[in-house]
Amino acid sequence: MNVSIIQPILNISLPDKWSVGTSEMNLVYDWERDDWTALPLGMKLAKLVKFGQLPVQFTGSYEHNFADDYDAPKLTFNFTVKFLFPI
């Protein structure tokens, strides 16, 4: 398999520990097929909260895949909870 993977990352911090940005999308170009096999465009919204001293990030994201000729899902919704352990 001869592919290139691009993962654009953009994140903007907002007031009150909110952030908005691109989802964790991977754009995949297949050089053998000479076509995009995954071409998603997505956004995410995140909120950082504390439970006692433990920071926790809640993230919701949405992606729409514009390369719909292959087996990748057309729409993706994710909800993630990250427990952060600062050292």
C-alpha positions in Angstrom: 0.0 0.0 0.0 1.4 3.4 -1.0 -0.5 6.1 0.9 0.1 9.6 2.4 -1.7 10.6 5.6 -2.2 14.2 6.6 -3.6 15.2 10.0 -4.4 19.0 10.2 -4.6 20.3 13.7 -6.3 23.6 14.7 -7.4 24.4 18.2 -8.7 27.7 19.5 -9.0 28.3 23.3 -12.2 30.1 24.3 -13.2 31.7 27.7 -14.3 29.5 30.6 -12.0 26.6 29.6 -13.9 25.8 26.3 -12.1 25.1 23.0 -13.1 24.6 19.4 -11.1 23.2 16.5 -10.7 20.5 13.9 -11.6 17.0 14.8 -8.8 14.4 14.9 -9.3 13.7 11.2 -6.9 11.8 8.9 -6.9 12.7 5.2 -5.6 9.7 3.3 -4.4 9.7 -0.3 -3.8 6.4 -2.1 -1.1 6.8 -4.7 -1.8 3.5 -6.3 -5.5 4.4 -6.9 -4.5 8.0 -7.6 -7.4 9.1 -5.4 -8.4 10.2 -1.8 -9.6 7.2 0.2 -10.5 9.3 3.2 -11.2 13.0 2.9 -13.0 14.0 6.2 -13.8 17.5 7.4 -14.8 17.8 11.0 -15.1 20.0 14.0 -14.8 19.4 17.8 -15.9 21.3 20.9 -14.2 20.6 24.2 -14.7 21.7 27.8 -12.1 21.3 30.6 -13.5 20.7 34.1 -12.0 19.7 37.5 -13.2 16.9 39.7 -11.4 17.8 43.0 -7.8 18.2 41.8 -8.2 16.0 38.7 -8.7 17.9 35.4 -11.0 16.1 32.9 -11.6 17.1 29.3 -15.0 16.3 27.6 -14.9 16.5 23.8 -17.6 16.0 21.2 -16.7 15.9 17.5 -18.4 15.4 14.1 -16.8 14.4 10.8 -18.2 14.2 7.3 -16.1 12.1 4.8 -16.2 13.5 1.3 -14.4 10.5 -0.3 -17.4 8.2 -0.4 -16.2 5.8 -3.0 -14.6 3.4 -0.5 -15.4 1.6 2.8 -14.9 4.6 5.1 -17.9 5.8 7.1 -19.7 8.8 5.6 -20.5 10.4 9.0 -18.7 10.0 12.3 -19.7 11.3 15.8 -17.4 10.9 18.8 -17.6 11.7 22.4 -14.4 11.5 24.4 -13.5 11.8 28.1 -9.8 12.4 28.9 -8.5 12.1 32.4 -5.4 14.4 32.7 -2.7 13.6 35.2 -0.3 16.6 35.5 3.1 15.8 36.9 
